Amino acid sequence: MQAKPKFKAPTEERLRRSALHYLERYATSETNLRRVLERKVLRACVALELDPADFSDMIESVVESCVRIGLVNDRTYAETKVAGLRRRGGSARKIEAQLAAKGVDRDMIETVLQDDTHTDEDAARVFARRRRLGPYRTTDKRAERRDKDLAAMCRAGFAFETARRIIDATDAAELED
């Protein structure tokens, strides 16, 4: 039987160490770091029967110091996330949704996506190649799987016309041109 975790009352130093430990492992946005620290404080407060609202100033102080010294930068985070998702075949809609979920500002998301050199068409080709959809399919059942391939592309956030162009291409070489 495992012993219950022993919580200590949150202090600014403990929160700062937790933030640094989290930032060593993950790139994140300012809002997401705040959420992570709030969850940590909430768990400790529930165990110790404290009021989590008493620690909100500490959380803000830690997040602001991380932003001030450059450990957290929403623009850099968004640019990195966009580049990685585009390489893996992420659509603009999917990227926008993921960045919004992490708390990146809508204006920042639009700016970063406008600066992105990759198009949804490029990302759709990468997605189709990775998932072996349409012309990248290795089996002879391509016609039977057409609707399912289109649905997969649309669920991934690609426009129907883009998905149709990719899936209905005669072969992979036609897409690469």
C-alpha positions, -999 to +999 in steps of 0.1 A: +000+000+000+014+034-010+016+062+015-002+094+008+019+121-006+030+146+020+022+181+009+039+212+022+024+246+022+032+264-011+059+291-008+072+313-035+105+295-036+088+261-039+066+274-067+097+289-085+115+255-083+084+237-096+081+262-124+118+257-133+115+219-131+084+220-154+102+244-179+132+221-180+110+194-194+084+213-215+081+244-235+050+263-225+030+295-227+025+319-199-011+309-193-003+272-193+025+277-167+000+296-146-024+267-149+003+241-139+012+261-108-025+266-099-031+229-100-001+222-079-012+248-053-048+234-054-036+199-046-015+211-017-043+233-004-069+205-005-045+182+014-036+209+040-071+225+041-059+259+030-075+285+007-060+284-028-069+321-033-043+331-008-015+319-031-026+336-063-002+365-058+027+341-054+017+323-086+016+356-105+049+366-091+066+334-102+050+335-137+060+371-142+096+364-131+098+335-156+085+358-184+108+386-174+140+365-174+129+349-208+121+314-197+086+318-210+079+335-243+045+330-260+057+340-294+087+317-294+065+289-281+039+295-308+065+296-336+081+264-324+048+246-320+037+258-355+069+246-371+067+212-354+031+206-362+035+217-398+064+192-402+041+165-390+012+175-413-008+197-390-035+220-405-039+256-396-071+249-378-056+221-357-026+243-349-049+272-339-069+250-317-039+235-299-023+269-293-056+283-280-059+254-256-025+262-242-035+298-237-017+316-265-035+349-275-056+347-307-038+377-322-004+360-316-017+328-332-028+347-363+005+365-366+025+333-363+004+315-388+007+344-413+044+343-409+045+306-415+059+297-449+041+263-452+006+261-466-022+238-457-017+221-490+019+212-480+007+200-446-021+179-462+005+161-484+026+154-454-004+142-434-016+119-463+019+105-467+023+098-429-011+082-427-008+065-461-040+080-474-051+084-511-022+081-535+002+070-507-019+039-500-001+007-506-030-016-510-054-019-540-084-009-519-079+028-526-113+034-542-131+016-513-113+037-487-117+071-505-145+083-482-127+073-451-095+090-463-115+122-470-130+120-435-096+115-419-083+146-437-113+167-427-111+156-391-074+167-391-087+202-399-081+204-437-107+220-460-128+196-480-114+209-513-078+205-502-085+170-489-103+160-521-074+173-542-049+152-522-070+120-520-081+121-557-046+126-570-036+098-594-002+091-578+022+106-552+045+120-579+016+142-591+013+157-556+050+164-553+050+186-585 
